[in-house]
Amino acid sequence: MVFPGIVRKINKNLTTLLQVVLVICVIHFMGQNVLLRVQKKLHLGRFSAMSSTPPPTLTASAAGGRSSGGGGRPPQRLGGGFNRKPKSSTTTTTTTTTTTTTPVPPLSDDIMEEEHQRRLDILQRACEKWNFGMFSTSSGIRNVSESEGAVLDTMPSSPLYQVLLVSEKQNLAVCPVARSGIQWLSRRLLQLTGKFEEYQLYRLHEPPSVLARHNYPYLSSWEKYPIVLAKTVNILMARHPLDRLLASYRYLLEDPERNPHGYLHYGRRIVRTYRQAPGHGKAPSFEEFVRFLLARDMSHVEETWQPVMRRCTPCHIPYNTITHFETLWHDVQWAWKRAGLGALNTTDFVQYHLTPEVRRQYFSELTLAQVLQLYQKYKLDFELFGYTLDEHMSYARPGDEPIDPAVMAEVPHRDPDHLHSLIQDMLARASVAGDGGQAPPPGSSSRSSMRAEGLEDEENVGAPVDNDVADDDTAPLPSLDQ
């Protein structure tokens, strides 16, 4: 019979067949191992094969900004990733249009020294008031309200060295803060390593902040951090807490098509839980997002929404440079100079700011009580960096909730950012002088001259790969990510 003959042939050649299968498997797995090793070795040098290709000219759109017509195509990234679709200038009232601008020349050392010392004094007074961290005394007395003391009790009681990007060679340490310009600053840190050409910094296969973590690894021991930080320029990044929150909402949740991950991870749940009436569309509204956040314990929210006080432990780590997002280019220039790194030569900085019109559009959705509740959530950051709440409160609607007079009495009203006002004055005078007109007097510039807000591509909580620099609204400064 035919069938027994086939069985006998298979039995006779079974050993050979098994050997062939085994050899194929071995070759397959060895080949995979070799490819993984090569890929890992070339992880940061994958662009070397492009050395014969002339670097593309950096334009406003390639630098994270947008062309004057709003239709600039984002740079293509090798290795995949998330490419945002350019928005039409007629889709929403907050679409950004920017023009290439010349950075204001670095300010004098005296002005920068005075401003940064003022910022450090504000931080020190806050930590001393709280009797917290390096500024605690044996008395243990805190000059705080009961609610403020309860928030302080949830803060880390020791320095979080693991969040820092430290380089002994470059004499720098940075606490990266999402939506505060970290993507732009990360590109500058990657440039310092000497492993990247300028044009490669905009063809990265991972967010710049992730690669910065790879290139600035942890020190050899936790005990080494205090010794190193006593010698380095230690940068603490700051931004108005509510502007940072709004920038995060616009990047993660406002447009599900641009950021489907943010919608799937958070937006869908927010809409399901907090939507009271249909009509806003697929994405959660800013007011729904705020109600979601107000219901959360700040010790368990994502990094993008955490207070800087919790992430960077500024009362426990000896920061000696505080950058504000509003003046980041000048602040980083100053930090580079203090670290002995020379001038920061870059053409990729396009500043984005939230304009009063954009703030009004979103914060008019909130009641005054909700704005004050947000202030309570981020009160420590307000005190650490001297930001005010007047403008955001002015856009809120009255609402039916009762307002606690004690909370209203705590709201800060002073203007913190003298450096930002000075830079805006310089820009206004330069603009008028360029038009042949008379320069306005110092202090007459207004933030209303800034353009509409953009969207930074900063590293974000669970966000898809997005390597743009600018993260917020646009103003005529050099540019960075938010």
HELIX and SHEET records of a PDB file:
HELIX    1   1 VAL A    2  LYS A   41  1                                  40    
HELIX    2   2 SER A   48  MET A   50  5                                   3    
HELIX    3   3 ASP A  109  TRP A  130  1                                  22    
HELIX    4   4 GLY A  133  PHE A  135  5                                   3    
HELIX    5   5 GLU A  146  ASP A  153  1                                   8    
HELIX    6   6 TYR A  161  VAL A  163  5                                   3    
HELIX    7   7 ILE A  182  LEU A  192  1                                  11    
HELIX    8   8 GLU A  198  TYR A  202  5                                   5    
HELIX    9   9 PRO A  208  ASN A  215  1                                   8    
HELIX   10  10 LYS A  224  LEU A  229  1                                   6    
HELIX   11  11 PRO A  241  LEU A  252  1                                  12    
HELIX   12  12 PRO A  260  GLY A  262  1                                   3    
HELIX   13  13 TYR A  263  GLY A  267  3                                   5    
HELIX   14  14 ARG A  268  TYR A  274  1                                   7    
HELIX   15  15 PHE A  286  LEU A  294  1                                   9    
HELIX   16  16 MET A  298  HIS A  300  5                                   3    
HELIX   17  17 GLU A  303  TRP A  305  5                                   3    
HELIX   18  18 VAL A  308  CYS A  312  1                                   5    
HELIX   19  19 PHE A  325  THR A  327  5                                   3    
HELIX   20  20 LEU A  328  ARG A  338  1                                  11    
HELIX   21  21 PRO A  356  PHE A  363  1                                   8    
HELIX   22  22 LEU A  368  LYS A  377  1                                  10    
HELIX   23  23 LYS A  379  PHE A  385  1                                   7    
HELIX   24  24 ASP A  390  TYR A  395  1                                   6    
HELIX   25  25 PRO A  405  GLU A  410  1                                   6    
HELIX   26  26 HIS A  418  GLY A  434  1                                  17    
HELIX   27  27 ARG A  447  SER A  449  5                                   3    
SHEET    1   A 4 LEU A 165  SER A 167  0                                        
SHEET    2   A 4 LEU A 172  CYS A 175 -1                                        
SHEET    3   A 4 VAL A 233  ALA A 238  1                                        
SHEET    4   A 4 THR A 321  HIS A 324  1                                        
END                                                                             
